Amino acid sequence: MGLSDYNLSGEQKRNIAHFASIVRLALADDVITEGEEKFLKRLARRFHILDEKYKEILENPNEYSQVTPHSYEERIEHLYDLATMVFADDEVSIEEAKVLKKLVIGLGFSVANAGKVTDEAIHLILNSNDLEDFSKAIKTVNRI
């Protein structure tokens, strides 16, 4: 974390940490495809991440710890972004699924349910579900 990171708002730090998690997922198979890059650039704009910070995160995403959102709705939104990245290159690799499962646990989903939540999230994205339908389905699968 650079010196300039100390002046960021809490929300901006959370956005950067979430973005870094998405980059880790994109790099799970050691390659960022054109589809993944487009998705990353779109998210960087949405999260107001400047080019310099974008490049810094791409070079070393592991420098940024995953931040677990407090609200369940935000956790599901983060999961939606992560699952969307898995399919950004039109395929799902085993490596990406493994990283997604770790990130699902990091988001605060139980270890016992992480596999089911991960599988359902991938399935929902593969079937082009929007955030609202995605959220309903994840809540159903994540009932404990």
C-alpha angles and dihedrals in degrees: 000000000000128000091257089061091071091069095055122110120248091253092051091049089051091049091051092048091049091047090051089053089053090049090051088054092048089052094048089104092038093248133088106210125207091259092050091048092052090051092047092051091049091051092046089057092046091051093043093239111165122227094254092052090043091056092044092053092047090053095050116007092163090071088076121072120222112255118213112219115230097226123070090224091057090049090055091047090052090048089052091054091047094047090047089056090053089062098035090105092047094252139074118223126201089240092055092049091051092050091046090054090053090048090048088058089046089054089061103261112140120265088234092057099035094096094049093045092048094049093046093047091053091045092051093050092046087056093049097244116174122232094267095054090039090054094049093049095047090050089053094049093044096056107129 
